[in-house]
Structures are given as C-alpha cells and as structure tokens.
Amino acid sequence: MSEALWTAVDDYIADLLIPADPALEAALAASREAGLPPIAVAPNQGKLLHLIARLQGARNILEIGALGGYSAIWLARALPAGGRLITLESDPKHAEVTRANILRAGLSDVVELRLGRALDTLPQLIAEGAGPFDLIFIDADKQNIPAYFTLSLKLCRRGGLIIVDNVVRKGAVIDADSLDPDIQGVRQFNKLLAAEPRVSATAIQTVGVKGHDGFAFALVTADL
Ligand SMILES: C[S@@+](CC[C@H](N)C(=O)[O-])C[C@H]1O[C@@H](n2cnc3c(N)ncnc32)[C@H](O)[C@@H]1O
C-alpha cells in the first residue's frame, strides 16, 4: 500500500460522504493562505470527530490545539443549542486565523478560543471550574501529551471521552529507543493510559491523506 493509494481512497470517501461545505473549505483555504502548516485533521477524520461528539451527546467540548479551527468547526457543529466548545492555541497567528474561520462559519457564539500555552490554560480552566467536559480532543504539541492527558482527566466527566491524535507517527511509536521527543511523549502517554484505572482505552492506526498515524480513545469510566 502506498501513500498515493491511501490518498486516492480518502478522496473517494470524501467525495461520497462529505458534501462540499463552504465554511470548512474556506477555513482550509484561509489557513493555507496565512501560511499555516497543513496539519489539520483530514475531512473524513473531522467528520468522525463530529459523529463521535453527536454519539456522545456532547454539550461541552474542549480542544487542545486549534491551528486554523478546522476540527473545531467540525466538533462545534455537533453541539446542541446552548452547547459550547473551548479551543486552546499558543500561536497568536494561528489563533487569529481560527477566530476568522470560526466567525465565517457562524460559530463565534459557540466557540471560545483561549490564547496561551495549554500547560498554562488547562490549569486555569480547572481553577475556573470550566468543566466538566463531555469530550476532549488533544491535538497540540506531542511532547506534552502526557501532561495534557493528566490535566484532561481533571476536566472530563465520568462517561466522557478523551481523544488523542497522532499516536502512531508512521509506526515510530514502537521504537523505544527513539530520541524524538514527540515519540517519547506519545510513548509516555501510552504508558499512562495503560496504567490509568479510571479509563477504558484503545488506539487505532489510520492511513490516508495524512499518512500513517492513529488516534487513542479513552472513555472515563470512574469518577475522578
Ligand atoms: C495539529 S495542529 C491542530 C490541528 C487542529 N486540531 C485541526 O485538526 O484542525 C496543533 C496546534 O497546536 C498548537 N500548539 C502547539 N503547542 C501548543 C501549546 N503548548 N499549547 C497550545 N497549543 C499548542 C500549534 O500552534 C498548532 O496550531
């Protein structure tokens, strides 16, 4: 299997199942024009996040890592009336693009962007009593996934779901000797996940337009 074939299959799936959407397409175009890296979730992954949020009946969603707001738009559209999504972003330029994309998508009343390093903004959310969240999507810097997961456990309700992106990294996750801090971050997170009695978890590999990677899913099964 080649990356070209994965991409062709993703395009086939997107053409069939993901109707053209001006706000989402404009968000990607504006992100590209602003020079943001092309690291948003793929369209079929965005829709998966959207469907999971609906299945979850999520009213409060937290996202760590906004980039240009592409996944935030997918997730926010799953919310019922009165629902809200908070997205955390450390890069002011990314935050500006996200705000414009969220405004264009008509979601400014639903989505709140917090600018700052998530290691600072997550404890602030905890101190404010901003939770509990029904769904938390972790998709920022990979070295800090273990800390984000630990902090997310304090913010997620029992029955809530924590989703972590990029946990396979082209298979490099199995290299215990890797010197790459991103790989070590993911491996450390996997150890925490395995040892955490308050969640039931799995991870899946994905291939597609974003290459070979994967998501971890942790259902919070006990009160924290
Ligand atoms: C993979 S992108 C997010 C993609 C987005 N979730 C999507 O699919 O549309 C990761 C984002 O996390 C942000 N980020 C990196 N380190 C961060 C930190 N310490 N705190 C908050 N955000 C951070 C980056 O600036 C980048 O915009």
The ligand as a Tripos MOL2 file, in Angstrom:
@<TRIPOS>MOLECULE
LIG
   27    29     1     0     0
SMALL
NO_CHARGES

@<TRIPOS>ATOM
      1 C1         -2.0130   19.6270   14.7500 C.3       1 LIG1
      2 S1         -2.3560   21.3190   14.9940 S.3       1 LIG1
      3 C2         -4.0690   21.2900   15.4460 C.3       1 LIG1
      4 C3         -4.9490   20.9020   14.3080 C.3       1 LIG1
      5 C4         -6.4260   21.1060   14.5720 C.3       1 LIG1
      6 N1         -6.8500   20.3800   15.7530 N.3       1 LIG1
      7 C5         -7.2240   20.6220   13.3820 C.2       1 LIG1
      8 O1         -7.2910   19.4160   13.1730 O.co2     1 LIG1
      9 O2         -7.7900   21.4670   12.6680 O.co2     1 LIG1
     10 C6         -1.5770   21.6630   16.5320 C.3       1 LIG1
     11 C7         -1.7850   23.0780   17.0420 C.3       1 LIG1
     12 O3         -1.3690   23.0910   18.4200 O.3       1 LIG1
     13 C8         -0.7560   24.3120   18.6760 C.3       1 LIG1
     14 N2          0.1260   24.1630   19.8350 N.ar      1 LIG1
     15 C9          1.4070   23.7220   19.8510 C.ar      1 LIG1
     16 N3          1.8990   23.7560   21.0870 N.ar      1 LIG1
     17 C10         0.9040   24.2380   21.8740 C.ar      1 LIG1
     18 C11         0.8090   24.5160   23.2540 C.ar      1 LIG1
     19 N4          1.8430   24.3150   24.0680 N.pl3     1 LIG1
     20 N5         -0.3520   24.9870   23.7320 N.ar      1 LIG1
     21 C12        -1.4180   25.1940   22.9020 C.ar      1 LIG1
     22 N6         -1.3790   24.9580   21.5800 N.ar      1 LIG1
     23 C13        -0.2290   24.4950   21.0680 C.ar      1 LIG1
     24 C14         0.0190   24.6250   17.3870 C.3       1 LIG1
     25 O4          0.3140   26.0100   17.3160 O.3       1 LIG1
     26 C15        -0.9500   24.1360   16.3320 C.3       1 LIG1
     27 O5         -1.7670   25.1930   15.8970 O.3       1 LIG1
@<TRIPOS>BOND
     1     1     2 1
     2     2     3 1
     3     2    10 1
     4     3     4 1
     5     4     5 1
     6     5     6 1
     7     5     7 1
     8     7     8 2
     9     7     9 1
    10    10    11 1
    11    11    12 1
    12    11    26 1
    13    12    13 1
    14    13    14 1
    15    13    24 1
    16    14    15 ar
    17    14    23 ar
    18    15    16 ar
    19    16    17 ar
    20    17    18 ar
    21    17    23 ar
    22    18    19 1
    23    18    20 ar
    24    20    21 ar
    25    21    22 ar
    26    22    23 ar
    27    24    25 1
    28    24    26 1
    29    26    27 1
@<TRIPOS>SUBSTRUCTURE
     1 LIG1         1 GROUP 0 **** ****
